[in-house]
């Protein structure tokens, strides 16, 4: 008896691990040549080094993500400042500061000018209650937050968390992030990121853990159809022939929403997406106190520094995605120079475009997110686009995989 997991991104790996821990033998099918989906690393020949396809911060309040890393023995692979510390630079006036929430839930840091956002008053932060109590249809921009607080903290946070412009992004989804991080105090806001790469932290150790449990991992094995009979999936269609699904065997569908909709006609899924751009520069730089900077008022939004590489992330990037790569790199480089205090001409670069990086985190698209249950006895969904209550994040992907596995562990015979 096997559990069949379709898709080896974070959601699929999370589901496979939970099912393996529950006693199932695992068959994992991945359409591509490698695992990881939108969370992976690779060697870039032009730059002559290994890079991530994107940059991701994990906060200490992301409990599912850290439990996953602990499970695969990779918790020590993340680095960071070890405290709630977020350095920023404002390109409009060159101002630099660091947001530093105190560890406890009582936010005394808002009364310290050295810890809060410049240009804000302590009383401004009480307006964050509008985020936490926002109705499902409200956008982040419509909350009417104090100008400096909005521009220098809430808008950048919303763009990073939702990957959607604040005038469209759901305040309810942002509230879900705030409740699990900032609202719980600085102890839940400690940023961390892979010291080496996304694959080295999140993907390769997970595959090793599955292999140790005798899981079968099939790369370049695209599942093109599902045979459904008697209210259950009885076979998976692949280019190399059908794969039988025995009575009682669970199937986890952990693929992007358009693929899920193709495999399950009639399934409602998000159908509007936002891009993410990542630009990698082959240049050494001082990592500073945190290893990254937030950029306000620039083209770049977050600048990450690793040995020999400076990487930029631009979320909600539909407005830029069709520009030539050379133009994007040239637009971003001045922000990198300012953030990292660099001189000289633009070095070797690589632009990585994720045109459908995540669903647009709007109220309308949130209503299209399906639950994990499909109505079929042995089929569940996983993915950051399902109804996790969170936007499309690493935390949401991992949580969705675990939830899908738990449904099957409670209902499927073994």
Protein Blocks (a to p, Z undefined) as FASTA:
>chain_A
ZZddehjafklmmmmmmmmmnopacddddfblbehijaccdddfklopacdfbdcdddfk
lmmlmmmmmmnopmmmpgcehiacdddddfknopacdddddfblblfklmpmklmcehia
fklmmmmmmmmmpcfkbcfklnopafklmmmmmmmmmmmmnopafklpcfklmmmmmmmm
mmnojklmcccddfkbmmlmmmmmmmmmmmmnopacdehiacfbdcdeehiafbdcdfkb
pcdddehiacdddddfklmmmmmghiacdfbdcddddddddddddebjnopacdehiabf
bdcddehiacdddehkllmmmpcfklmmmmmmmmmmmmnopgdjdddddddddfblbacd
bfklmmmpccfbeoiakbccedjkbcnhpacdfklmmmmmmmmmmmmmmmmcZZ
